[in-house]
Amino acid sequence: MPKPIHDRGLLRPVDVSRLQSVFDEVCSRRNIVPETEEAREVALTLLALYEGGMTDKAMLISALAFRRPEQNSA
């Protein structure tokens, strides 16, 4: 019998909902427009933290609140 989709390392609806909520909150706090490269970096970092085991919403928001993208010096 095949494994359920969430047992194969894919996100469940509850996971997606939590991640969306965190993403929206972080973008709002940092004044990030969701369709930008900076928002993409937030999303990738968020996914990495979540997949690494950090699933608490408050902890995710806190971790992302302090992370800033590297500034290009030119």
N, CA and C atoms as a LAMMPS dump frame, in Angstrom:
ITEM: TIMESTEP
0
ITEM: NUMBER OF ATOMS
222
ITEM: BOX BOUNDS ff ff ff
-5.0000000000000000e+02 5.0000000000000000e+02
-5.0000000000000000e+02 5.0000000000000000e+02
-5.0000000000000000e+02 5.0000000000000000e+02
ITEM: ATOMS id mol type element x y z
1 1 1 N 0.843 -1.183 0
2 1 2 C 0 0 0
3 1 3 C 0.888 1.246 0
4 2 1 N 0.615 2.235 -0.883
5 2 2 C 1.443 3.449 -0.945
6 2 3 C 1.325 4.272 0.33
7 3 1 N 2.414 4.966 0.639
8 3 2 C 2.413 5.85 1.809
9 3 3 C 1.568 7.082 1.519
10 4 1 N 0.907 7.608 2.583
11 4 2 C 0.209 8.886 2.397
12 4 3 C 1.209 9.958 1.971
13 5 1 N 0.73 10.958 1.293
14 5 2 C 1.607 11.992 0.735
15 5 3 C 2.451 12.677 1.811
16 6 1 N 1.886 12.924 3.014
17 6 2 C 2.655 13.611 4.052
18 6 3 C 3.73 12.711 4.661
19 7 1 N 3.629 11.403 4.469
20 7 2 C 4.666 10.499 4.948
21 7 3 C 5.835 10.403 3.976
22 8 1 N 5.707 11.022 2.832
23 8 2 C 6.778 11.011 1.83
24 8 3 C 7.559 12.313 1.829
25 9 1 N 7.464 13.081 2.907
26 9 2 C 8.235 14.308 3.014
27 9 3 C 7.573 15.526 2.403
28 10 1 N 6.334 15.392 1.995
29 10 2 C 5.627 16.529 1.42
30 10 3 C 4.807 17.221 2.501
31 11 1 N 4.474 18.454 2.263
32 11 2 C 3.747 19.245 3.248
33 11 3 C 2.26 18.923 3.249
34 12 1 N 1.704 18.876 4.445
35 12 2 C 0.261 18.69 4.613
36 12 3 C -0.409 20.062 4.574
37 13 1 N -1.713 20.101 4.365
38 13 2 C -2.407 21.394 4.345
39 13 3 C -2.163 22.219 5.607
40 14 1 N -2.11 21.594 6.763
41 14 2 C -1.855 22.323 8.001
42 14 3 C -0.456 22.945 7.99
43 15 1 N 0.503 22.249 7.385
44 15 2 C 1.86 22.79 7.271
45 15 3 C 1.875 24.009 6.349
46 16 1 N 1.215 23.873 5.213
47 16 2 C 1.163 24.972 4.245
48 16 3 C 0.491 26.189 4.87
49 17 1 N -0.574 25.962 5.602
50 17 2 C -1.284 27.058 6.259
51 17 3 C -0.385 27.757 7.277
52 18 1 N 0.346 26.984 8.077
53 18 2 C 1.249 27.561 9.071
54 18 3 C 2.36 28.351 8.389
55 19 1 N 2.938 27.783 7.348
56 19 2 C 4.019 28.461 6.636
57 19 3 C 3.529 29.754 5.982
58 20 1 N 2.341 29.716 5.403
59 20 2 C 1.777 30.924 4.778
60 20 3 C 1.559 32.011 5.819
61 21 1 N 1.066 31.615 6.964
62 21 2 C 0.819 32.571 8.047
63 21 3 C 2.122 33.225 8.511
64 22 1 N 3.155 32.42 8.681
65 22 2 C 4.458 32.951 9.093
66 22 3 C 5.018 33.859 8.008
67 23 1 N 4.958 33.427 6.762
68 23 2 C 5.457 34.222 5.64
69 23 3 C 4.761 35.581 5.595
70 24 1 N 3.442 35.564 5.697
71 24 2 C 2.677 36.816 5.665
72 24 3 C 3.063 37.741 6.808
73 25 1 N 3.214 37.181 8
74 25 2 C 3.571 37.967 9.178
75 25 3 C 4.959 38.588 9.026
76 26 1 N 5.923 37.785 8.578
77 26 2 C 7.294 38.283 8.418
78 26 3 C 7.348 39.359 7.337
79 27 1 N 6.685 39.131 6.225
80 27 2 C 6.677 40.138 5.155
81 27 3 C 6.039 41.435 5.641
82 28 1 N 4.972 41.321 6.393
83 28 2 C 4.308 42.508 6.922
84 28 3 C 5.217 43.27 7.885
85 29 1 N 5.845 42.565 8.808
86 29 2 C 6.726 43.209 9.79
87 29 3 C 7.943 43.86 9.149
88 30 1 N 8.444 43.253 8.09
89 30 2 C 9.663 43.766 7.453
90 30 3 C 9.364 44.613 6.223
91 31 1 N 8.08 44.896 5.973
92 31 2 C 7.661 45.692 4.812
93 31 3 C 8.208 45.116 3.505
94 32 1 N 8.04 43.821 3.341
95 32 2 C 8.499 43.13 2.137
96 32 3 C 7.292 42.867 1.245
97 33 1 N 7.411 43.243 -0.015
98 33 2 C 6.363 42.95 -1
99 33 3 C 6.491 41.468 -1.363
100 34 1 N 5.386 40.705 -1.262
101 34 2 C 5.468 39.257 -1.456
102 34 3 C 6.039 38.773 -2.79
103 35 1 N 5.93 39.517 -3.845
104 35 2 C 6.402 39.039 -5.152
105 35 3 C 7.802 39.544 -5.502
106 36 1 N 8.669 39.681 -4.504
107 36 2 C 10.015 40.192 -4.744
108 36 3 C 11.065 39.129 -4.433
109 37 1 N 12.291 39.417 -4.814
110 37 2 C 13.398 38.508 -4.524
111 37 3 C 13.607 38.376 -3.018
112 38 1 N 13.44 39.469 -2.288
113 38 2 C 13.595 39.409 -0.832
114 38 3 C 12.551 38.475 -0.215
115 39 1 N 11.329 38.513 -0.72
116 39 2 C 10.276 37.615 -0.235
117 39 3 C 10.61 36.165 -0.577
118 40 1 N 11.188 35.962 -1.73
119 40 2 C 11.603 34.604 -2.133
120 40 3 C 12.642 34.069 -1.155
121 41 1 N 13.574 34.905 -0.749
122 41 2 C 14.6 34.491 0.215
123 41 3 C 13.973 34.167 1.57
124 42 1 N 12.985 34.947 1.971
125 42 2 C 12.271 34.661 3.216
126 42 3 C 11.598 33.287 3.11
127 43 1 N 10.93 33.044 1.997
128 43 2 C 10.235 31.769 1.807
129 43 3 C 11.201 30.586 1.822
130 44 1 N 12.323 30.716 1.145
131 44 2 C 13.3 29.628 1.121
132 44 3 C 13.889 29.367 2.499
133 45 1 N 14.178 30.424 3.224
134 45 2 C 14.7 30.277 4.579
135 45 3 C 13.651 29.637 5.479
136 46 1 N 12.424 30.082 5.342
137 46 2 C 11.325 29.533 6.125
138 46 3 C 11.178 28.025 5.885
139 47 1 N 11.213 27.624 4.634
140 47 2 C 11.112 26.199 4.316
141 47 3 C 12.283 25.41 4.896
142 48 1 N 13.475 25.96 4.812
143 48 2 C 14.647 25.277 5.349
144 48 3 C 14.523 25.105 6.862
145 49 1 N 14.092 26.146 7.552
146 49 2 C 13.913 26.054 9.007
147 49 3 C 12.85 25.013 9.356
148 50 1 N 11.762 25.024 8.617
149 50 2 C 10.657 24.109 8.874
150 50 3 C 11.083 22.666 8.627
151 51 1 N 11.746 22.442 7.52
152 51 2 C 12.215 21.096 7.202
153 51 3 C 13.29 20.635 8.172
154 52 1 N 13.984 21.587 8.797
155 52 2 C 14.995 21.269 9.79
156 52 3 C 14.399 20.965 11.158
157 53 1 N 13.103 21.102 11.288
158 53 2 C 12.442 20.739 12.529
159 53 3 C 11.865 21.885 13.333
160 54 1 N 12.096 23.118 12.915
161 54 2 C 11.521 24.262 13.626
162 54 3 C 10.105 24.47 13.1
163 55 1 N 9.123 24.053 13.881
164 55 2 C 7.737 24.121 13.42
165 55 3 C 6.868 25.069 14.23
166 56 1 N 7.377 25.591 15.334
167 56 2 C 6.614 26.513 16.154
168 56 3 C 6.52 27.869 15.459
169 57 1 N 5.296 28.368 15.304
170 57 2 C 5.07 29.612 14.575
171 57 3 C 5.843 30.781 15.174
172 58 1 N 5.781 30.942 16.481
173 58 2 C 6.468 32.065 17.129
174 58 3 C 7.982 31.966 16.942
175 59 1 N 8.519 30.774 17.024
176 59 2 C 9.964 30.587 16.84
177 59 3 C 10.377 30.908 15.4
178 60 1 N 9.563 30.486 14.447
179 60 2 C 9.862 30.771 13.04
180 60 3 C 9.853 32.278 12.784
181 61 1 N 8.83 32.951 13.297
182 61 2 C 8.743 34.4 13.115
183 61 3 C 9.948 35.079 13.747
184 62 1 N 10.295 34.649 14.938
185 62 2 C 11.442 35.224 15.638
186 62 3 C 12.738 34.994 14.854
187 63 1 N 12.93 33.787 14.368
188 63 2 C 14.147 33.465 13.616
189 63 3 C 14.253 34.3 12.34
190 64 1 N 13.14 34.514 11.678
191 64 2 C 13.152 35.27 10.427
192 64 3 C 13.172 36.775 10.651
193 65 1 N 12.775 37.217 11.812
194 65 2 C 12.745 38.651 12.099
195 65 3 C 14.144 39.249 12.106
196 66 1 N 15.123 38.442 12.469
197 66 2 C 16.49 38.942 12.59
198 66 3 C 17.335 38.687 11.357
199 67 1 N 16.859 37.837 10.471
200 67 2 C 17.653 37.497 9.281
201 67 3 C 17.413 38.543 8.209
202 68 1 N 18.473 39.13 7.759
203 68 2 C 18.419 40.119 6.678
204 68 3 C 19.244 39.6 5.509
205 69 1 N 18.763 39.831 4.294
206 69 2 C 19.574 39.415 3.144
207 69 3 C 20.879 40.182 3.099
208 70 1 N 21.907 39.537 2.564
209 70 2 C 23.209 40.202 2.449
210 70 3 C 23.096 41.367 1.478
211 71 1 N 23.702 42.456 1.838
212 71 2 C 23.688 43.63 0.981
213 71 3 C 24.824 43.531 -0.018
214 72 1 N 24.533 43.825 -1.264
215 72 2 C 25.579 43.864 -2.291
216 72 3 C 26.334 45.173 -2.155
217 73 1 N 27.637 45.078 -2.061
218 73 2 C 28.43 46.314 -1.989
219 73 3 C 28.978 46.647 -3.364
220 74 1 N 28.484 47.741 -3.913
221 74 2 C 28.955 48.159 -5.233
222 74 3 C 28.906 49.652 -5.338
